[in-house]
């Protein structure tokens, strides 16, 4: 299954510039994101731990386990 194909016609697309935080570690989460283009850096305790790209899900764990966000996500170039 291609995640990008599931969301390519979404009408609630949000754009974030490089360096802008999408959400913070510890925040409650009611939505998840899909990276449509570009990259997103994942940080935990202020340290980069991963980079995600097109088709990757961001923030889905807060929906699954109802816990606060476990890491911060920010666009990265």
C-alpha positions in Angstrom: 0.0 0.0 0.0 1.4 3.4 -1.0 0.6 5.9 1.8 1.0 8.9 -0.5 -1.8 7.6 -2.8 -4.2 7.5 0.2 -3.7 11.2 0.9 -2.8 12.7 -2.4 -6.3 14.3 -2.8 -6.6 15.5 0.8 -8.1 18.9 1.2 -6.7 19.7 4.7 -3.0 20.0 3.7 -0.8 22.1 5.9 2.6 23.4 4.9 5.5 24.0 7.3 8.7 25.8 6.5 12.1 24.4 7.4 12.8 24.8 11.1 9.2 25.3 12.1 8.0 22.9 14.8 4.9 20.9 13.9 4.3 19.7 17.5 6.3 19.5 20.8 7.2 16.5 22.9 4.7 16.1 25.7 1.7 17.7 23.9 -1.5 15.8 23.6 -2.2 14.6 20.1 -5.5 14.4 18.3 -4.2 14.3 14.7 -1.5 12.5 12.7 0.4 13.8 9.7 1.7 12.3 6.5 4.8 13.7 4.9 3.8 14.5 1.3 7.1 16.1 0.3 10.3 17.2 2.0 11.7 15.7 5.2 10.7 15.9 8.9 13.3 15.6 11.7 12.2 13.7 14.8 13.7 14.9 18.1 13.5 13.4 21.5 14.9 15.2 24.6 16.3 17.8 22.2 18.3 15.3 20.2 17.7 14.3 16.6 16.7 10.6 16.4 15.3 10.2 12.9 14.3 11.8 9.6 11.1 11.0 7.8 10.3 11.6 4.1 7.4 11.3 1.7 4.8 8.7 2.6 5.9 8.4 6.3 3.4 8.9 9.1 4.1 11.5 11.8 2.3 11.6 15.2 0.3 8.5 14.8 1.4 7.0 18.2 -0.5 9.6 20.2 -3.7 8.4 18.4 -2.9 4.8 19.1 -1.9 4.9 22.8 -3.6 8.1 23.9 -0.4 9.3 25.5 1.3 12.7 25.1 3.6 13.1 22.1 6.8 11.2 22.7 9.0 13.4 20.4 9.1 16.7 18.6 8.7 16.9 14.8 10.0 19.7 12.7 10.6 20.0 8.9 14.1 19.6 7.8 16.1 20.2 4.6 
